[in-house]
């Protein structure tokens, strides 16, 4: 999401002819101030369909729609930028990592981590959240979010941690292909809502699927992810306003 947000922001930078403003998660450049840092970030303060949100499972509606995920082992590269740990997927492999939803097909671009989680469930956060960012042929985005709870260590997560670069901004290609199906439990379906990027410029029109079932990670794994991001990196939940959250089921690919 950060890579895509950067692309969107680049257009604003070119038109306004000034350097991109610094933003982060603490102090005067934290989430409460994003909307005032630059006109390009205006939606962070004024948007009506912002993410993340708090999901009240007692008020969700059942949808007749479903989604289909297709994954296969791929060669991801790992990077850190001082705000998150992100895994990028080479363009030539994106065609193999797809999401089909509401008649639209999306291809995976990257996925990254937030500690603690950004979305909430019944007003509770999880220790971490993984966000998989997909893009459709029309440029529109869809994000699959997975809550991470404390429990057994995850071997795939450990493989990512083992490949964390020692230098920020540098990408390290993982030694072995990674199959993200081990990070996505689709059996319980997902909560779907209309939202936005959770980082500046907070662009709206993003379709969110928050998985019902969480995955586990050991306390040590979560600590290492947070340390690599230089601390907590979660935007607070935003007003739901008049949006509905619906339950959708997963079909087999």
C-alpha positions in Angstrom: 0.0 0.0 0.0 2.8 2.3 0.7 4.3 1.8 -2.7 0.9 2.6 -4.3 0.3 5.5 -2.0 3.7 6.9 -3.1 2.7 6.7 -6.7 -0.5 8.6 -6.1 1.4 11.1 -4.0 4.0 11.6 -6.8 1.4 13.1 -9.0 0.6 15.7 -6.4 4.3 16.4 -5.9 4.8 17.1 -9.6 1.9 19.4 -9.8 2.8 21.4 -6.7 6.5 21.4 -7.3 7.6 20.9 -3.8 9.1 18.0 -1.8 6.9 15.4 -0.3 6.2 16.2 3.4 7.5 13.8 6.0 4.8 11.8 7.8 4.9 9.1 10.5 3.1 7.8 13.5 4.3 10.0 16.3 4.2 13.6 17.3 3.5 16.5 14.9 3.7 14.2 11.8 1.5 11.5 13.3 -2.0 10.5 12.1 -3.9 13.3 13.8 -1.9 15.8 11.8 -1.7 14.1 8.3 -4.5 16.2 6.8 -2.6 19.4 7.6 0.8 18.4 6.4 0.1 18.9 2.7 -3.0 19.7 0.5 -2.4 16.3 -1.2 -3.2 14.7 2.2 -6.5 16.5 2.6 -8.7 13.4 2.6 -6.9 12.2 5.7 -8.9 14.9 7.6 -12.0 15.3 5.5 -12.7 11.9 3.9 -16.0 10.2 4.8 -15.0 6.6 3.9 -11.7 6.3 5.7 -9.9 3.2 6.9 -9.3 1.5 9.3 -12.7 0.9 11.0 -14.0 -0.9 14.0 -16.1 -3.9 13.0 -19.2 -4.7 15.1 -19.9 -8.3 14.1 -23.5 -8.0 15.6 -24.4 -5.3 13.0 -22.9 -6.8 9.9 -25.2 -7.9 7.0 -24.9 -11.2 5.1 -24.1 -10.7 1.4 -24.8 -13.1 -1.4 -21.5 -12.2 -2.9 -18.3 -14.2 -2.6 -14.6 -13.9 -3.4 -12.0 -16.2 -4.9 -8.3 -16.1 -4.0 -5.6 -17.7 -6.1 -2.1 -18.1 -4.8 1.1 -20.0 -5.6 4.7 -19.8 -4.4 6.4 -16.6 -5.6 9.7 -14.8 -5.3 9.0 -11.9 -2.9 11.5 -9.2 -1.9 11.5 -7.8 1.7 12.1 -4.2 2.5 11.8 -1.8 5.4 11.3 2.0 5.2 11.3 3.0 8.8 7.5 2.8 9.0 6.7 -0.8 8.1 8.0 -4.2 6.8 6.8 -4.7 3.2 7.1 -7.6 0.7 6.9 -6.7 -2.9 5.9 -9.0 -5.7 7.7 -8.8 -9.2 5.3 -7.6 -11.9 5.7 -10.7 -14.0 4.4 -12.8 -11.1 1.5 -10.6 -10.1 -0.8 -12.4 -12.7 -0.5 -15.6 -10.6 -1.6 -13.9 -7.3 -5.2 -12.8 -7.9 -8.4 -11.8 -6.1 -11.8 -12.0 -7.8 -14.5 -9.9 -6.1 -17.8 -8.4 -7.3 -17.0 -9.3 -10.9 -13.6 -7.6 -10.8 -10.2 -9.2 -11.0 -7.3 -7.8 -9.0 -3.6 -8.7 -8.9 -1.4 -8.6 -5.7 1.1 -5.8 -5.6 2.6 -6.1 -2.1 1.8 -6.9 1.5 2.9 -5.3 4.7 2.5 -5.4 8.5 1.0 -3.1 11.1 1.7 -3.6 14.9 -0.8 -3.3 16.5 -3.7 -4.0 14.1 -5.4 -1.0 12.4 -8.8 -2.4 12.0 -10.6 -3.5 15.1 -13.1 -6.3 15.9 -15.7 -5.5 18.6 -13.6 -2.5 19.7 -10.5 -4.7 20.2 -7.2 -4.5 18.4 -5.0 -7.5 17.6 -1.2 -7.5 18.2 -0.6 -7.2 14.5 -2.3 -7.1 11.1 -1.2 -8.1 7.6 -2.5 -6.1 4.7 -2.4 -7.5 1.2 -2.8 -4.8 -1.5 -4.3 -5.8 -4.8 -4.9 -3.6 -7.9 -7.4 -4.0 -10.7 -7.0 -3.3 -14.4 -8.8 0.0 -13.9 -6.3 1.1 -11.2 -8.8 0.6 -8.3 -7.4 -1.1 -5.1 -8.6 -3.9 -2.9 -7.0 -4.8 0.4 -7.2 -8.1 2.3 -6.5 -7.6 6.0 -5.6 -10.5 8.3 -5.6 -10.2 12.1 -2.6 -11.7 13.9 -3.1 -13.0 17.4 -0.5 -14.3 19.9 0.0 -18.1 19.7 2.1 -20.6 17.9 5.0 -19.3 15.8 4.3 -19.1 12.1 7.0 -20.7 9.8 6.2 -18.4 6.9 6.4 -15.4 9.1 9.7 -16.5 10.4 11.0 -16.9 6.9 10.2 -13.2 6.3 11.8 -12.2 9.5 14.9 -14.1 8.6 15.2 -12.1 5.4 14.7 -8.7 6.9 17.3 -6.3 5.3 19.9 -4.7 7.5 19.6 -1.5 5.6 16.4 0.6 5.3 15.2 1.1 1.7 17.1 -1.9 0.5 15.2 -4.9 -0.9 16.3 -8.4 -0.1 15.0 -11.2 -2.4 13.9 -14.1 -0.3 16.0 -17.2 -0.7 12.9 -19.5 -1.1 9.6 -18.9 -2.8 6.8 -17.9 -0.4 3.2 -19.2 -0.6 1.0 -16.6 1.0 -1.9 -19.1 1.4 -0.2 -20.0 4.7 -0.9 -16.4 5.9 -4.6 -16.4 4.7 -7.3 -18.5 6.3 -10.4 -18.0 4.1 -12.7 -20.6 5.6 -14.6 -18.1 7.8 -15.1 -15.6 5.0 -14.5 -11.9 5.4 -16.0 -8.6 6.4 -16.3 -6.3 3.4 -16.5 -2.5 3.5 -15.7 0.6 1.3 -12.6 2.4 2.6 -9.3 4.1 1.9 -5.6 3.8 2.1 -4.5 3.9 5.8 -1.5 6.1 5.0 -1.2 9.4 3.2 -2.7 10.5 0.9 -5.6 8.4 2.4 -7.2 7.9 -1.1 -10.7 6.6 -0.9 -12.4 4.1 -3.2 -10.5 1.1 -1.8 -12.5 -2.1 -1.2 -11.6 -3.9 2.1 -11.9 -7.5 3.0 -11.0 -8.2 6.7 -10.7 -11.9 7.2 -12.9 -13.4 10.0 -10.2 -15.9 11.0 -7.0 -14.7 12.4 -3.5 -16.3 12.1 -1.1 -16.7 15.0 2.5 -15.5 15.6 4.7 -15.9 18.6 5.3 -12.9 20.9 8.9 -12.8 19.7 7.9 -12.6 16.0 5.5 -9.7 16.7 8.2 -7.9 18.6 10.7 -8.3 15.7 8.2 -6.9 13.2 7.5 -3.9 15.4 11.2 -3.3 16.0 11.8 -3.4 12.2 9.1 -0.7 11.8 10.6 1.5 14.6 7.6 1.1 16.8 3.9 1.1 16.6 2.6 1.9 13.1 -1.2 1.9 13.2 -3.6 4.6 12.2 -6.5 5.0 14.7 -9.9 3.7 13.6 -12.0 6.2 11.6 -15.8 7.0 11.8 -17.9 4.4 10.0 -20.4 7.1 9.0 -23.2 5.6 6.9 -21.1 2.7 5.5 -22.3 -0.9 5.9 -20.1 -3.9 6.6 -21.2 -7.1 4.9 -20.1 -10.7 5.4 -18.8 -12.4 2.2 -17.8 -16.0 1.7 -14.8 -17.5 0.0 -15.0 -19.9 -3.0 -12.4 -22.3 -3.9 -10.1 -21.2 -6.8 
